Amino acid sequence: YVVVYAHFFLKMSSYLLTAAKSVQTMLWMKDICLYWATLGSLLVLFPLCQLRTLHQISFAGAVSVFTIGVVIMILLGQAYATWDQRGDIVIEAGPQGTGYEGFMSGFSAMTSLVFAYGGQGMYLETMSEMR
């Protein structure tokens, strides 16, 4: 059991770090440190973590599908509204430079990749034990 709970702890910390970095990216015009972005992420995520049954999560999944549909409709509406302006904008794209950004950046990218595909099979078994 130690390996399973250690894996879950590391996975949840990776998700929380990703959520905090996403908050920083969303609020790029403000200078928010990672500590406060993590706290803000916790305030949003903590109530959602209280869903304990598959029945409750099915409602959260339905809300998620609905919001994705709304975003797609907004994007399609925006694309349709600006369709006649498509020739006015000139975008010059070139190759982007890549290079060594440091150990922590590479390690963070590697752990995100590993944790993204690592624990899909354990969620349903763990949720079936939560009563």
TORZA-543317 format. One record per residue (C-alpha): x, y, z. Coordinates in steps of 0.2 Angstrom, whole numbers, plus 2048, in hexadecimal, padded with zeros to 3 digits. Layout:
! TORZA-543317
XYZ;...
//
This chain:
! TORZA-543317
800800800;80F80C803;81380C7F0;8018107EB;7FF81E7F8;8108257F4;80B8257E1;7FB82E7E5;80483B7EF;81083E7E2;80383F7D4;7F884B7DE;8078567E2;80B8567CF;7F985A7CB;7F88687D8;8098707D1;80286F7BF;7F28777C5;7FC8857CE;8068887BE;7F68897B4;7EF8967C0;7FF8A07BE;7FE89E7AB;7EB8A47AB;7F08B37B5;7FF8B77AB;7FD8CA7AD;7FE8C97C0;80E8C37C9;8078B57D4;8148AA7DD;8128977DC;80D8967EE;7FE8A17EC;7F98997DC;7FA8887E5;7EF88F7F2;7E28957E6;7E38847DD;7DF87B7ED;7D08867F1;7C98817E0;7CE86F7E0;7CA86A7F3;7B786A7F1;7B98607E1;7C48537EB;7B584F7F6;7AC8467E9;7AD8347EF;7A28297E4;7A18267D2;78F82C7D2;79583D7D8;7A383E7CC;79783A7BE;78F84B7C1;7A08537C1;7A484B7B0;7948517A9;7988637AE;7A98617A7;7A285B796;796869796;7A3876799;7AE86F78C;7A0870780;79D882784;7AF887781;7AF87E770;79F88876C;7A7898771;7B6895767;7AC890758;7A18A075A;7B18AA75B;7B88A274B;7A88A5742;7A78B7747;7B98BB741;7B98B0732;7B98BF726;7C88C672F;7D38B772C;7DE8BF71E;7E28CF729;7ED8C6735;7FE8C172F;8078B573B;8198B1738;81E8A0740;83089A741;83888C74A;83888E75D;84888C766;84B87E772;85887B77E;85E87778F;85387F79C;85A8777AC;8588677B5;84886C7BE;83F8717AE;8448607A6;8408567B6;82F85F7B7;82B85B7A5;8308497A7;8268467B7;81784E7AF;8188427A1;81A8337AD;80C8387B8;80083C7A9;7FF82A7A4;8048227B5;7F581F7BF;7E581D7B5;7E180C7BA;7E280F7CD;7D581D7CE;7C58127CD;7CC8057D9;7D08127E5;7BF81A7E4;7B780A7E6;7BF8087F7;7BA81A7FD;7AA818807;
//
